[in-house]
Amino acid sequence: MSNSLRRTLILALGTFAVGTDSFILAGFLPNLAGALHVSTATAGLAVTVFAAAYALGSPVLATLTARLPRRTLLVSALLVLALANLGSALAPTFAILLVTRILAALGAAAFTPNAGAVASALVSPEKRARALAVVVGGLTIATALGVPLGDLLGHWLGWRAALTGVAIVCVIAAAGVAAWVPALPGNPYVPLATRLSVLRNRSVATVLPLTVLGMGAAYVAYAYAVPALGALGIGASSTAWVLMLYGAGAVAGNLSSGYATDRWGATRVLTAGYALMAAALGLMGVLAANETHVPALVGLLAVAWGAASWCQTPAQQHRLIAAAPQESGLVVALNASCIYFGIGAGTLLGGIAIGHGVAAMYGLAAAVAVAALGYLRLTGR
């Protein structure tokens, strides 16, 4: 194995750990809630605070850590993520769990963007796109495999063991980065105000809210996957398989979106994605309301839900880069923050809606998807 491939794969292992950590709680939220003596809706705040801390912390950390050597920053971020997950696994109260989730989010926010930048810097120009695809692929694979595997581990050994497993993966990745990634200098200091100044571009400021709306729609029900799928006749032992189907759809949606955007344009891709998401979530709501259990149909709808959720990112990035081509790095970073703002907002809405029943939660998710479609039609031109 060449050094460049080894370095890229170890960075991808780090993004796999980050992606798994971002969404793993969805697989065992009711068990976590029971162990820490809170309601499932309250337990969802653990996902919300992680997303909010990532979104707010990412630009701040990029500013504060700009001059640190890259290897030092990557290893430190992974170790922070490992310690935070171990803290979450050992948390005796929900309040302590929330603190550790915030710490985990900050480690994730420091690692992910820099892993992509380092991977690009360590290969020749003609291999940069492939290296970046491998590193970003760690996040995508986590959606497809990491979360369902975490759910299975949580089902067999408990949610604390699942979080400990994520911590172990983080330590392995940190050791690999320390051993194989060469020393690279930090970046020039860019003030936070400069990083945010791109928001004065009206086109950028118009596009970014759609990311929040779209990801919010996608995650109203996702954090509460166990009760949400349970209402459709999917037992706790089968949740991991449905989440795996969701992940397969996410991978397919993400990969096909880039090609489709180049061929048919971002607005058409997003229109199709939001329409599919609204239809899939709306039909799930109908099934839940009528207590109709058709597992094969639920699996198909999960694939559609995942594909619609993750087809957004390439198309939105395309729109943002077209709006501010000279500041592509900044707008892509801001879009990543908006993704996590959307995840946090969607999870918060889901926690409010679940008290009125799973059908209401699916209905709200479908309504937000329709709102995203409406916003796109108003601003897409």
C-alpha positions as a Markdown table, in Angstrom:
| # | Residue | x | y | z |
|---|---|---|---|---|
| 1 | Met | 0.0 | 0.0 | 0.0 |
| 2 | Ser | 1.4 | 3.4 | -1.0 |
| 3 | Asn | 2.0 | 6.0 | 1.7 |
| 4 | Ser | -0.5 | 8.4 | 0.1 |
| 5 | Leu | -3.3 | 5.7 | 0.1 |
| 6 | Arg | -2.5 | 4.8 | 3.7 |
| 7 | Arg | -2.7 | 8.4 | 4.8 |
| 8 | Thr | -5.9 | 9.0 | 3.0 |
| 9 | Leu | -7.5 | 5.8 | 4.5 |
| 10 | Ile | -6.5 | 6.7 | 8.0 |
| 11 | Leu | -8.1 | 10.2 | 7.6 |
| 12 | Ala | -11.2 | 8.5 | 6.2 |
| 13 | Leu | -11.3 | 6.3 | 9.3 |
| 14 | Gly | -11.4 | 9.5 | 11.3 |
| 15 | Thr | -14.3 | 10.9 | 9.3 |
| 16 | Phe | -16.0 | 7.6 | 9.7 |
| 17 | Ala | -15.8 | 7.9 | 13.5 |
| 18 | Val | -17.1 | 11.5 | 13.3 |
| 19 | Gly | -20.0 | 10.5 | 11.1 |
| 20 | Thr | -20.9 | 7.6 | 13.3 |
| 21 | Asp | -20.7 | 9.8 | 16.4 |
| 22 | Ser | -22.9 | 12.4 | 14.9 |
| 23 | Phe | -25.9 | 10.2 | 14.4 |
| 24 | Ile | -25.4 | 7.0 | 16.5 |
| 25 | Leu | -27.7 | 8.1 | 19.3 |
| 26 | Ala | -30.7 | 7.7 | 16.9 |
| 27 | Gly | -30.3 | 3.9 | 17.2 |
| 28 | Phe | -30.7 | 3.7 | 20.9 |
| 29 | Leu | -32.3 | 6.9 | 22.1 |
| 30 | Pro | -35.1 | 5.2 | 24.1 |
| 31 | Asn | -32.6 | 3.0 | 26.0 |
| 32 | Leu | -30.4 | 6.0 | 26.8 |
| 33 | Ala | -33.5 | 8.0 | 27.9 |
| 34 | Gly | -34.5 | 5.2 | 30.2 |
| 35 | Ala | -31.0 | 4.8 | 31.7 |
| 36 | Leu | -30.7 | 8.5 | 32.5 |
| 37 | His | -34.4 | 8.9 | 33.6 |
| 38 | Val | -35.6 | 11.4 | 31.0 |
| 39 | Ser | -38.2 | 11.2 | 28.3 |
| 40 | Thr | -37.3 | 10.2 | 24.7 |
| 41 | Ala | -38.1 | 13.7 | 23.6 |
| 42 | Thr | -35.8 | 15.2 | 26.1 |
| 43 | Ala | -33.1 | 12.7 | 25.2 |
| 44 | Gly | -33.3 | 14.0 | 21.7 |
| 45 | Leu | -31.7 | 17.2 | 23.0 |
| 46 | Ala | -28.4 | 15.3 | 23.0 |
| 47 | Val | -28.5 | 15.3 | 19.2 |
| 48 | Thr | -29.7 | 18.9 | 19.1 |
| 49 | Val | -26.8 | 20.2 | 21.2 |
| 50 | Phe | -24.2 | 18.2 | 19.3 |
| 51 | Ala | -25.5 | 19.7 | 16.0 |
| 52 | Ala | -25.7 | 23.2 | 17.4 |
| 53 | Ala | -22.2 | 23.1 | 18.9 |
| 54 | Tyr | -20.8 | 21.8 | 15.7 |
| 55 | Ala | -22.5 | 24.5 | 13.6 |
| 56 | Leu | -21.5 | 27.3 | 15.9 |
| 57 | Gly | -18.0 | 25.9 | 16.8 |
| 58 | Ser | -16.8 | 25.2 | 13.3 |
| 59 | Pro | -16.0 | 28.7 | 12.1 |
| 60 | Val | -14.8 | 29.8 | 15.5 |
| 61 | Leu | -12.4 | 26.8 | 15.8 |
| 62 | Ala | -11.2 | 27.3 | 12.2 |
| 63 | Thr | -10.2 | 30.8 | 13.3 |
| 64 | Leu | -8.6 | 29.9 | 16.6 |
| 65 | Thr | -6.7 | 26.9 | 15.3 |
| 66 | Ala | -5.6 | 28.3 | 11.9 |
| 67 | Arg | -1.9 | 28.5 | 12.7 |
| 68 | Leu | -1.6 | 25.1 | 14.5 |
| 69 | Pro | 0.4 | 22.4 | 12.6 |
| 70 | Arg | -2.2 | 20.2 | 10.8 |
| 71 | Arg | -1.1 | 16.9 | 12.2 |
| 72 | Thr | -1.1 | 18.2 | 15.8 |
| 73 | Leu | -4.6 | 19.6 | 15.2 |
| 74 | Leu | -6.0 | 16.4 | 13.7 |
| 75 | Val | -4.6 | 14.1 | 16.5 |
| 76 | Ser | -5.8 | 16.5 | 19.2 |
| 77 | Ala | -9.3 | 16.7 | 17.6 |
| 78 | Leu | -9.6 | 12.9 | 17.5 |
| 79 | Leu | -8.4 | 12.5 | 21.1 |
| 80 | Val | -10.9 | 15.1 | 22.2 |
| 81 | Leu | -13.6 | 13.2 | 20.4 |
| 82 | Ala | -12.4 | 9.9 | 22.0 |
| 83 | Leu | -12.5 | 11.4 | 25.5 |
| 84 | Ala | -15.9 | 13.0 | 24.9 |
| 85 | Asn | -17.4 | 9.7 | 23.8 |
| 86 | Leu | -15.9 | 7.9 | 26.7 |
| 87 | Gly | -17.4 | 10.6 | 28.9 |
| 88 | Ser | -20.7 | 10.1 | 27.3 |
| 89 | Ala | -20.5 | 6.4 | 27.8 |
| 90 | Leu | -19.8 | 6.9 | 31.5 |
| 91 | Ala | -22.2 | 9.8 | 32.1 |
| 92 | Pro | -24.2 | 9.2 | 35.3 |
| 93 | Thr | -26.7 | 12.0 | 34.5 |
| 94 | Phe | -28.3 | 13.6 | 31.4 |
| 95 | Ala | -26.8 | 17.0 | 32.1 |
| 96 | Ile | -23.3 | 15.5 | 32.1 |
| 97 | Leu | -24.1 | 13.6 | 28.9 |
| 98 | Leu | -25.0 | 17.0 | 27.2 |
| 99 | Val | -21.7 | 18.5 | 28.3 |
| 100 | Thr | -19.8 | 15.6 | 26.7 |
| 101 | Arg | -21.8 | 15.8 | 23.5 |
| 102 | Ile | -20.9 | 19.5 | 23.2 |
| 103 | Leu | -17.2 | 18.5 | 23.7 |
| 104 | Ala | -17.6 | 15.7 | 21.1 |
| 105 | Ala | -19.1 | 18.2 | 18.6 |
| 106 | Leu | -16.1 | 20.6 | 19.0 |
| 107 | Gly | -13.7 | 17.7 | 18.3 |
| 108 | Ala | -15.6 | 16.7 | 15.2 |
| 109 | Ala | -15.8 | 20.3 | 14.0 |
| 110 | Ala | -12.0 | 20.7 | 14.3 |
| 111 | Phe | -11.3 | 17.4 | 12.5 |
| 112 | Thr | -13.6 | 17.1 | 9.5 |
| 113 | Pro | -12.7 | 20.1 | 7.4 |
| 114 | Asn | -9.0 | 19.8 | 8.1 |
| 115 | Ala | -9.0 | 16.1 | 7.2 |
| 116 | Gly | -10.2 | 17.0 | 3.7 |
| 117 | Ala | -7.7 | 19.8 | 3.4 |
| 118 | Val | -4.8 | 17.6 | 4.5 |
| 119 | Ala | -5.7 | 14.8 | 2.2 |
| 120 | Ser | -5.7 | 17.2 | -0.7 |
| 121 | Ala | -2.4 | 18.6 | 0.3 |
| 122 | Leu | -0.7 | 15.1 | 0.5 |
| 123 | Val | -1.3 | 13.9 | -3.0 |
| 124 | Ser | -0.4 | 15.2 | -6.5 |
| 125 | Pro | -2.9 | 17.6 | -8.1 |
| 126 | Glu | -4.4 | 15.0 | -10.5 |
| 127 | Lys | -5.3 | 12.8 | -7.4 |
| 128 | Arg | -6.8 | 15.4 | -5.2 |
| 129 | Ala | -10.4 | 14.9 | -6.1 |
| 130 | Arg | -10.1 | 11.1 | -5.5 |
| 131 | Ala | -8.4 | 11.7 | -2.1 |
| 132 | Leu | -11.1 | 14.1 | -1.0 |
| 133 | Ala | -13.8 | 11.7 | -2.2 |
| 134 | Val | -12.2 | 8.9 | 0.0 |
| 135 | Val | -12.1 | 11.1 | 3.1 |
| 136 | Val | -15.6 | 12.5 | 2.6 |
| 137 | Gly | -16.6 | 8.9 | 1.9 |
| 138 | Gly | -15.9 | 8.1 | 5.5 |
| 139 | Leu | -18.8 | 10.3 | 6.5 |
| 140 | Thr | -21.1 | 8.7 | 3.9 |
| 141 | Ile | -20.1 | 5.1 | 4.9 |
| 142 | Ala | -20.8 | 6.0 | 8.5 |
| 143 | Thr | -24.4 | 6.9 | 7.5 |
| 144 | Ala | -24.8 | 3.6 | 5.7 |
| 145 | Leu | -22.9 | 1.3 | 8.1 |
| 146 | Gly | -21.6 | 3.1 | 11.2 |
| 147 | Val | -25.0 | 4.0 | 12.7 |
| 148 | Pro | -26.7 | 0.6 | 12.0 |
| 149 | Leu | -23.6 | -1.2 | 13.4 |
| 150 | Gly | -23.7 | 1.1 | 16.4 |
| 151 | Asp | -27.4 | 0.3 | 16.8 |
| 152 | Leu | -26.7 | -3.5 | 16.7 |
| 153 | Leu | -23.8 | -3.1 | 19.3 |
| 154 | Gly | -26.1 | -1.0 | 21.5 |
| 155 | His | -28.9 | -3.7 | 21.2 |
| 156 | Trp | -26.5 | -6.5 | 22.1 |
| 157 | Leu | -24.2 | -4.8 | 24.7 |
| 158 | Gly | -26.0 | -1.5 | 25.6 |
| 159 | Trp | -25.6 | 2.1 | 24.4 |
| 160 | Arg | -22.7 | 2.8 | 26.7 |
| 161 | Ala | -20.7 | 0.0 | 24.9 |
| 162 | Ala | -21.6 | 1.5 | 21.5 |
| 163 | Leu | -20.2 | 5.0 | 22.5 |
| 164 | Thr | -17.1 | 3.3 | 23.9 |
| 165 | Gly | -16.7 | 1.6 | 20.5 |
| 166 | Val | -16.7 | 5.0 | 18.8 |
| 167 | Ala | -14.1 | 6.2 | 21.3 |
| 168 | Ile | -11.8 | 3.2 | 20.5 |
| 169 | Val | -12.1 | 3.9 | 16.7 |
| 170 | Cys | -11.1 | 7.6 | 17.4 |
| 171 | Val | -8.0 | 6.5 | 19.3 |
| 172 | Ile | -7.0 | 4.1 | 16.5 |
| 173 | Ala | -7.4 | 6.9 | 13.9 |
| 174 | Ala | -5.4 | 9.3 | 16.1 |
| 175 | Ala | -2.6 | 6.8 | 16.4 |
| 176 | Gly | -2.6 | 6.3 | 12.6 |
| 177 | Val | -2.6 | 10.0 | 11.9 |
| 178 | Ala | 0.3 | 10.5 | 14.3 |
| 179 | Ala | 2.3 | 7.6 | 12.7 |
| 180 | Trp | 1.6 | 8.2 | 9.0 |
| 181 | Val | 0.6 | 11.7 | 8.3 |
| 182 | Pro | 3.6 | 14.0 | 7.8 |
| 183 | Ala | 4.0 | 17.3 | 9.6 |
| 184 | Leu | 2.3 | 20.1 | 7.7 |
| 185 | Pro | 2.3 | 23.8 | 8.8 |
| 186 | Gly | -0.8 | 25.7 | 9.8 |
| 187 | Asn | -2.7 | 28.1 | 7.6 |
| 188 | Pro | -2.6 | 31.9 | 7.5 |
| 189 | Tyr | -4.8 | 33.5 | 10.1 |
| 190 | Val | -8.2 | 34.7 | 8.7 |
| 191 | Pro | -10.3 | 36.7 | 11.2 |
| 192 | Leu | -13.8 | 35.4 | 12.0 |
| 193 | Ala | -15.3 | 38.6 | 10.6 |
| 194 | Thr | -13.7 | 37.9 | 7.3 |
| 195 | Arg | -14.9 | 34.3 | 7.2 |
| 196 | Leu | -18.5 | 35.6 | 7.8 |
| 197 | Ser | -18.3 | 38.5 | 5.4 |
| 198 | Val | -19.4 | 36.4 | 2.5 |
| 199 | Leu | -22.9 | 36.4 | 4.1 |
| 200 | Arg | -23.2 | 40.0 | 2.7 |
| 201 | Asn | -23.4 | 38.4 | -0.7 |
| 202 | Arg | -27.2 | 38.4 | -1.3 |
| 203 | Ser | -27.2 | 35.2 | -3.4 |
| 204 | Val | -25.2 | 33.3 | -0.7 |
| 205 | Ala | -27.5 | 34.6 | 2.0 |
| 206 | Thr | -30.5 | 33.4 | 0.0 |
| 207 | Val | -29.2 | 29.9 | -0.7 |
| 208 | Leu | -28.1 | 29.0 | 2.9 |
| 209 | Pro | -31.5 | 29.0 | 4.6 |
| 210 | Leu | -32.6 | 26.2 | 2.2 |
| 211 | Thr | -29.9 | 23.9 | 3.7 |
| 212 | Val | -31.3 | 24.5 | 7.1 |
| 213 | Leu | -34.9 | 23.8 | 6.0 |
| 214 | Gly | -34.0 | 20.8 | 3.9 |
| 215 | Met | -31.8 | 19.1 | 6.6 |
| 216 | Gly | -34.4 | 20.1 | 9.2 |
| 217 | Ala | -37.0 | 18.2 | 7.3 |
| 218 | Ala | -34.8 | 15.2 | 6.9 |
| 219 | Tyr | -34.0 | 14.9 | 10.6 |
| 220 | Val | -37.4 | 15.7 | 12.3 |
| 221 | Ala | -37.9 | 11.9 | 12.6 |
| 222 | Tyr | -34.4 | 10.5 | 12.2 |
| 223 | Ala | -33.2 | 11.1 | 15.8 |
| 224 | Tyr | -36.3 | 9.3 | 17.0 |
| 225 | Ala | -35.9 | 6.4 | 14.6 |
| 226 | Val | -36.6 | 3.6 | 17.1 |
| 227 | Pro | -40.1 | 4.8 | 18.1 |
| 228 | Ala | -40.7 | 6.2 | 14.6 |
| 229 | Leu | -40.0 | 2.9 | 12.9 |
| 230 | Gly | -41.7 | 1.0 | 15.8 |
| 231 | Ala | -45.0 | 2.6 | 14.9 |
| 232 | Leu | -44.6 | 1.2 | 11.4 |
| 233 | Gly | -44.2 | -2.3 | 12.7 |
| 234 | Ile | -40.4 | -2.4 | 12.7 |
| 235 | Gly | -39.2 | -4.0 | 16.0 |
| 236 | Ala | -36.1 | -2.9 | 17.9 |
| 237 | Ser | -34.1 | -5.9 | 16.6 |
| 238 | Ser | -34.9 | -4.9 | 13.0 |
| 239 | Thr | -34.2 | -1.1 | 13.3 |
| 240 | Ala | -30.6 | -1.5 | 12.3 |
| 241 | Trp | -31.6 | -3.1 | 9.0 |
| 242 | Val | -33.9 | -0.3 | 8.1 |
| 243 | Leu | -31.3 | 2.3 | 9.1 |
| 244 | Met | -28.9 | 0.4 | 6.8 |
| 245 | Leu | -31.4 | 0.8 | 4.0 |
| 246 | Tyr | -31.7 | 4.5 | 4.8 |
| 247 | Gly | -27.9 | 4.7 | 4.7 |
| 248 | Ala | -27.8 | 2.9 | 1.3 |
| 249 | Gly | -30.2 | 5.5 | 0.0 |
| 250 | Ala | -28.1 | 8.3 | 1.4 |
| 251 | Val | -25.0 | 7.0 | -0.4 |
| 252 | Ala | -26.9 | 6.6 | -3.6 |
| 253 | Gly | -28.5 | 10.0 | -3.3 |
| 254 | Asn | -25.2 | 11.7 | -2.5 |
| 255 | Leu | -23.3 | 10.0 | -5.4 |
| 256 | Ser | -26.0 | 10.5 | -8.0 |
| 257 | Ser | -26.7 | 14.1 | -7.1 |
| 258 | Gly | -23.4 | 15.4 | -8.4 |
| 259 | Tyr | -23.9 | 13.8 | -11.8 |
| 260 | Ala | -27.5 | 14.9 | -12.0 |
| 261 | Thr | -26.7 | 18.4 | -11.0 |
| 262 | Asp | -24.1 | 18.7 | -13.7 |
| 263 | Arg | -26.6 | 17.3 | -16.3 |
| 264 | Trp | -29.9 | 18.9 | -15.2 |
| 265 | Gly | -29.1 | 21.7 | -12.8 |
| 266 | Ala | -29.2 | 22.1 | -9.1 |
| 267 | Thr | -32.7 | 23.4 | -8.9 |
| 268 | Arg | -34.2 | 20.4 | -10.7 |
| 269 | Val | -32.3 | 18.0 | -8.5 |
| 270 | Leu | -33.4 | 19.7 | -5.3 |
| 271 | Thr | -37.0 | 20.0 | -6.5 |
| 272 | Ala | -37.1 | 16.2 | -7.1 |
| 273 | Gly | -35.4 | 15.6 | -3.8 |
| 274 | Tyr | -37.8 | 17.6 | -1.7 |
| 275 | Ala | -40.8 | 16.2 | -3.5 |
| 276 | Leu | -39.6 | 12.7 | -2.8 |
| 277 | Met | -38.8 | 13.4 | 0.8 |
| 278 | Ala | -42.2 | 14.9 | 1.4 |
| 279 | Ala | -43.9 | 12.0 | -0.3 |
| 280 | Ala | -41.9 | 9.3 | 1.6 |
| 281 | Leu | -42.3 | 11.0 | 5.0 |
| 282 | Gly | -46.0 | 11.7 | 4.3 |
| 283 | Leu | -46.7 | 8.1 | 3.4 |
| 284 | Met | -44.9 | 7.0 | 6.6 |
| 285 | Gly | -47.2 | 9.3 | 8.5 |
| 286 | Val | -50.3 | 7.7 | 6.8 |
| 287 | Leu | -49.0 | 4.2 | 7.7 |
| 288 | Ala | -48.4 | 5.2 | 11.3 |
| 289 | Ala | -51.8 | 6.9 | 11.6 |
| 290 | Asn | -53.6 | 3.8 | 10.2 |
| 291 | Glu | -51.4 | 1.3 | 12.1 |
| 292 | Thr | -50.6 | -0.4 | 8.9 |
| 293 | His | -47.5 | -2.6 | 9.0 |
| 294 | Val | -45.9 | -3.4 | 5.7 |
| 295 | Pro | -42.1 | -3.9 | 6.4 |
| 296 | Ala | -41.1 | -4.1 | 2.7 |
| 297 | Leu | -42.8 | -0.8 | 1.9 |
| 298 | Val | -41.2 | 0.8 | 5.0 |
| 299 | Gly | -37.8 | -0.4 | 3.7 |
| 300 | Leu | -38.4 | 1.1 | 0.3 |
| 301 | Leu | -39.5 | 4.4 | 1.9 |
| 302 | Ala | -36.4 | 4.4 | 4.1 |
| 303 | Val | -34.2 | 4.2 | 1.0 |
| 304 | Ala | -36.2 | 7.1 | -0.6 |
| 305 | Trp | -35.9 | 9.1 | 2.6 |
| 306 | Gly | -32.1 | 8.7 | 2.8 |
| 307 | Ala | -31.6 | 9.5 | -0.9 |
| 308 | Ala | -33.7 | 12.6 | -0.7 |
| 309 | Ser | -32.0 | 13.7 | 2.5 |
| 310 | Trp | -28.4 | 13.4 | 1.2 |
| 311 | Cys | -28.9 | 14.5 | -2.5 |
| 312 | Gln | -29.1 | 18.0 | -1.2 |
| 313 | Thr | -25.5 | 18.6 | -0.3 |
| 314 | Pro | -23.8 | 18.4 | -3.7 |
| 315 | Ala | -26.5 | 20.5 | -5.3 |
| 316 | Gln | -26.5 | 23.2 | -2.6 |
| 317 | Gln | -22.7 | 23.4 | -2.7 |
| 318 | His | -22.9 | 23.8 | -6.5 |
| 319 | Arg | -25.3 | 26.7 | -6.1 |
| 320 | Leu | -23.2 | 28.4 | -3.4 |
| 321 | Ile | -19.9 | 28.1 | -5.4 |
| 322 | Ala | -21.7 | 29.5 | -8.4 |
| 323 | Ala | -22.9 | 32.4 | -6.2 |
| 324 | Ala | -19.4 | 33.1 | -4.8 |
| 325 | Pro | -16.7 | 31.4 | -6.9 |
| 326 | Gln | -13.9 | 33.4 | -5.4 |
| 327 | Glu | -14.8 | 32.3 | -1.8 |
| 328 | Ser | -15.7 | 28.6 | -2.5 |
| 329 | Gly | -13.9 | 27.3 | 0.6 |
| 330 | Leu | -15.8 | 29.8 | 2.9 |
| 331 | Val | -19.2 | 29.1 | 1.5 |
| 332 | Val | -18.8 | 25.3 | 1.6 |
| 333 | Ala | -17.8 | 25.6 | 5.3 |
| 334 | Leu | -20.8 | 27.8 | 6.0 |
| 335 | Asn | -23.0 | 25.2 | 4.3 |
| 336 | Ala | -21.6 | 22.5 | 6.6 |
| 337 | Ser | -22.6 | 24.7 | 9.6 |
| 338 | Cys | -26.1 | 25.1 | 8.1 |
| 339 | Ile | -26.3 | 21.3 | 7.7 |
| 340 | Tyr | -25.8 | 20.9 | 11.4 |
| 341 | Phe | -28.1 | 23.8 | 12.3 |
| 342 | Gly | -30.8 | 22.0 | 10.2 |
| 343 | Ile | -30.1 | 18.7 | 12.0 |
| 344 | Gly | -30.4 | 20.4 | 15.4 |
| 345 | Ala | -33.6 | 22.3 | 14.5 |
| 346 | Gly | -35.2 | 19.2 | 12.9 |
| 347 | Thr | -34.4 | 17.1 | 16.0 |
| 348 | Leu | -35.8 | 19.8 | 18.3 |
| 349 | Leu | -39.0 | 19.9 | 16.2 |
| 350 | Gly | -39.2 | 16.1 | 16.3 |
| 351 | Gly | -38.9 | 16.2 | 20.1 |
| 352 | Ile | -41.9 | 18.6 | 20.3 |
| 353 | Ala | -44.0 | 16.7 | 17.7 |
| 354 | Ile | -43.4 | 13.2 | 19.1 |
| 355 | Gly | -45.5 | 14.0 | 22.2 |
| 356 | His | -48.5 | 14.3 | 19.8 |
| 357 | Gly | -47.8 | 10.9 | 18.2 |
| 358 | Val | -45.5 | 9.4 | 15.6 |
| 359 | Ala | -48.0 | 10.2 | 12.8 |
| 360 | Ala | -47.8 | 13.9 | 13.8 |
| 361 | Met | -44.0 | 13.8 | 13.7 |
| 362 | Tyr | -43.9 | 12.3 | 10.2 |
| 363 | Gly | -46.5 | 14.9 | 9.1 |
| 364 | Leu | -44.5 | 17.7 | 10.5 |
| 365 | Ala | -41.4 | 16.4 | 8.7 |
| 366 | Ala | -43.3 | 16.2 | 5.4 |
| 367 | Ala | -44.6 | 19.7 | 5.9 |
| 368 | Val | -41.1 | 21.1 | 6.4 |
| 369 | Ala | -40.0 | 19.3 | 3.2 |
| 370 | Val | -42.9 | 21.0 | 1.4 |
| 371 | Ala | -41.8 | 24.4 | 2.9 |
| 372 | Ala | -38.2 | 23.7 | 1.6 |
| 373 | Leu | -39.7 | 23.0 | -1.8 |
| 374 | Gly | -41.7 | 26.2 | -1.6 |
| 375 | Tyr | -38.7 | 28.3 | -0.6 |
| 376 | Leu | -36.7 | 26.7 | -3.5 |
| 377 | Arg | -39.3 | 27.7 | -6.0 |
| 378 | Leu | -39.4 | 31.2 | -4.7 |
| 379 | Thr | -35.6 | 31.7 | -4.7 |
| 380 | Gly | -34.3 | 29.1 | -7.2 |
| 381 | Arg | -34.0 | 31.6 | -10.0 |
